[in-house]
Amino acid sequence: MIAAGPVDALRLIDQGAREGVPGVLVTLVGIEGAASRAIGTQMAVLADGRQVGSFSGGCVERAIAAEALEVLAGGHARTVRYGLGSAYIDVRLPCGGGIDLLFTPQPDAALVAEALARLAARQPATLQLGSRVQRYAPALRLIALGHGEDLLALVRLARAFGVDVAAYAPQEPGNPGEGIVPLASRLRLPHIDSDPWSAIVFAFHDRDWEEFLLPQALALPAFYYGAVGSQRTHKARLDRLRDQQVPAAQIDRLRGAIGLIPGTRNPATLALSILAELVQDYEACAGHMTDSTRLVWQPGSTVGA
């Protein structure tokens, strides 16, 4: 994990509950002007001082932790403004904006555990904290198929970033281990667990491996489908898929010349380029998540400074 996310705050609250240590879940619910975090960013603070998450580069976290312990002692939720327009004139944000934080003491342990269980099962979850509905999407999953340094660099970088990676490569002499599953056949995909929060990337330079496997991959659920190669290579790829009578809707899903950095010519930069595009699209996908299951906890709420 490079940096904490909202799910990590939930995990700390859950851990504290299991240990008998109460905590406060702090949620960013409003922004005025500029801010370094997005709406929905969360931080968790436990009574023993443990905390995870942040709302700035470190300029307000100490004040937030102190407020959280005060809220915990009082037992009532409150919303507090920091920065622009705040009653706390000694706490300012370097960006000059203001943020509204909802402090929720001792969230229902069973509902938090249920939300985490749903996410572990690759299901979305929502928690209603007072009037605030907080949505959580399953983690980004990368399903990468290919060979050589391009595949290996993408797998290494994605895992370092914290992505759930499933990687597959042909059974060839000299193939690295690193948790990469051997592809035994050019004709049939192995069993692959994909879902709407999965990205499928083909990183083959031997197009023979795409001929039968790519049409099968395009039929799997995912939010992103892509294959490396030039624009000319991609045009030939699309023509081949049409010749194979792959449904047009599935062909239209496939991107070529993938990545945010055009014309990359080394594996590390290509991996960075692809991963950046996947994360960008995943965040857009997760941001539009809807789910009928809502885990509701509505304690009394007071508005603070």
N, C-alpha and C positions, 0 to 999 in steps of 0.2 A: 504494500500500500504506500503510494507516494504521499498522499494527503488524505485526511479523513473526509468522509461524506456523511449524509444524513443517516444512512444505514448503520454506520459505525457508532453514531450517537445512540441509536436504538440498542445496539449490542451492549454498550456500556450500561445503559439503564437496565437491561435484562440481566447482565452480569451482577450488578449491584443488588437487584431484587433477589436473585438466587443466593446471594451472600448475606442477605438481611441488611444491606446498606441502602437507605433511601436516596433518591436523586431527583434532579430537576431536568426536564427537557426544555431547551430554549430554542425557539423557532423564529426566523426572520420573516415577519409578516408585512412589513411596509418599508418603502424607501422614498426619501425625498431628495432630489438631486442625484449626485453620484454616489456609488457604493462599490465596494470591492467584492461583494458576494451577491448572489441572486436570491430572490424570494424563495423560501422553502429551505434555505440552508439551516442546518441544525447544529447545536452544541449540547453536550450532556455534562452535568456537574454532579458528582456524588458527594454525600455528606462527609466522607473521609478525605476529600480534596482531589480525588481523581477527576480528570476531565478530558474530553476529546472534542475536537471541532474548533472553529474560529469564525469570526465575522469581519476581521480586518487583519492587518499585518502584525497585530499584537498590541495595538494601542488601547483597546477597550476590554480585552479578555479578562484582565484582573478585576475590573469593576463589575463585569458581567458575572464572574464567579462569586464575588461577594454578594451581589444582588440575589443570585440563585440560592445561596445559603440562607439569606434573609427570608426569601419566599418559602423555602422549605420549612423554616421554623414557624412561619405564619400559617402555612397550609392552604393558601388560596392563590389561584392563578392571577397573574397581572401582566399588563402590557406596559413596557417602558420604552421611552424614546431616548436614544443616545445621539450625540452630535447636534446638527442644526435643529434649533427649536427645543432642545432638552433643558430640563430644570437643572441638570448636572452640568454646570458651566465649566467645571474643571475637566470634563471628559469630552474631547473633541476628536472627530475623525479627520485624518489628513486630507481626504478627498473633499472635505467641506460639506458633505451631505449629512442627512439624518437617517437613522434606521429605527424601526419599531420592532421590538423583540417581545414575543410572548413567552412568559415563564410558566411552565406547567409542572407543578410539584407532584412527585410520586404518581406518574402515569400508571394506569391499571396494568399490573404485571402480566396478567393473563392475555390481555389484548396485545401488548407489546410482543409477548412470546408467540402469539398467533400470527402477527404480522411477519415476524422473522421466519416462522415456519413456512408461511406462504412464499416468501421470497426465496428460501432455500429450495422450495419445490418449483421454482421458476414461474411463480404466479404473482401478479401485482397485488399490492395491498394498499389500503388507505386507513389512516387514523383521523378521527375527528377530535380536535383539541379545542374545546369551546366552540367558537364559530368557525374555526380554521380547519379546513380539510387538507391533510398532508398526504400526498401520494408518493408511493415508493415503487419503482420499477425494478424487475430483476436485473441483475448485473449484465453488462455487455458480454456476450459470448462470441468468440471468434472461431469459426470453422475454416481452417486453412488447409488447402491441398496443393502440393507442388513438389519441387525438389531443389536441391542446391542451396546456395547462399541466400538467395532472395527469400525462400521459405524460412530458413533458419533465422535470419535477421528479424523477420516479421514476428516469428514465434517468440524469440527472446525479448524483443522490445515490448510486445503486447503483455507478456507475463510480468515483466518488470513494472509496467503501468498498472497492473492489477486486473487485467482482463482474464476471464475464464476462457482458456484456449484448448481446443481440440485440433491436433495437427496430424496430417496424413501424408505419407510419401511412399513412392514405389520401393519395393524390396530390391535394392541395388547395393553392390559392394561399396563399402566406405560411407554409407549413410550414417549420420550421427544418431545417437540415441535421443537424449533430451526429451523423452516422453512422446516422441513422434511415432504414431502407429503405422506399421507397414501396410501399404496398399498391395493386396495380393493379385488384383485383377484390373485390367483396363476396361472391363465390360460392366462391372457392377460395383456400386458404392457399398462400403461397409455400412453397418447400422450407425446412423448419425442422429444424435438428439439435437434438433434445432427447434426454434420457436420464434415468435415475433421480435424477440430481443437479441437475435443471432445475426451475425454477418458471415456470409460465405464468400471466401476469396480463393480463386484459382491462381497459383503462382507457378505454372508449368511453362517451360520454354519448348518442351517436346509436345507439340499439339496432338500427337496420337493419344495422349492421356486425357485430353479434353473430349474426344469424339463421342464417347458413350457416357462418361461420368458427368460432364457438364449438363446435358439435358436432364439427368436424374436430379442433380443438385438444384436446378431451377424449379423443380416441382416441390421442393422442401419449403417449409415456412421460414421466413427471415425478413429483416427489414432492409438488407443490403446484399446485393449479388455483384461481384466484380471479378475481372480477370486481367492480369498484367499483359502488356504488349502495346505495340504502336497502334495508331489509328488504322493503318492499312491491315495490320493483323486482326484488329477487331472487326473490320468490315468483312474480312474473309470468314471470321468466326460466326458472325451473324448470318452470312449466306449459307454456311454449312448447317446451322441450326434450322434455317428455313427449309433446306433440302431434306432435313430429317423430319420435317413436319412437326416440329415443336410448336406448341400454341403461341400465337403472336403475343398474347399477354405476358407469357413467361419470357419470351425473347426480349420484350421491352424492358424487363426488369434488369437486364444485364448491362453493366457498365464496362467500358473499356478504357484504356489509358488511365487507369485509376490513380487516385491520390491527389493531394492539393498542390504538390510541387511539380510543375510540368517538366518533362524532359530529364528526369533523374537517371543517372547512369552508374550508380553504385548501390549495393544492397542495403547499406545502413540508411541512406537518404530515402530510398524507395520505401523501406519499412516505416520510417517516420512519416512520409507523405501519405501512405495508405492508412496508418493508424490514426493520423489527424483527421482524415476524412471519415473514418468509421466512428470516431468519438463525436465528431460534429453531427453526423446523422443520427447516432444513437441518442444524443441529448435532445434532438428535435423530436425523435420518436417517443422517448420517455416523457418529454414535456407535454405531449398530447395524449398521454395515457388516460384512459377512462376505465372504470371498473365498478361493477355493481355491488361488490362486497365492501362495506364500510364498517370498520371497527370503531365503535362510538364510546367515548368517555367524555362526559360533560360536567365537570365540577363547577362550582361557583367561581365567578371571575370578577376581579376588581381591576380598575385601571390605575396604574401608578404614574410616576413622574413622566 
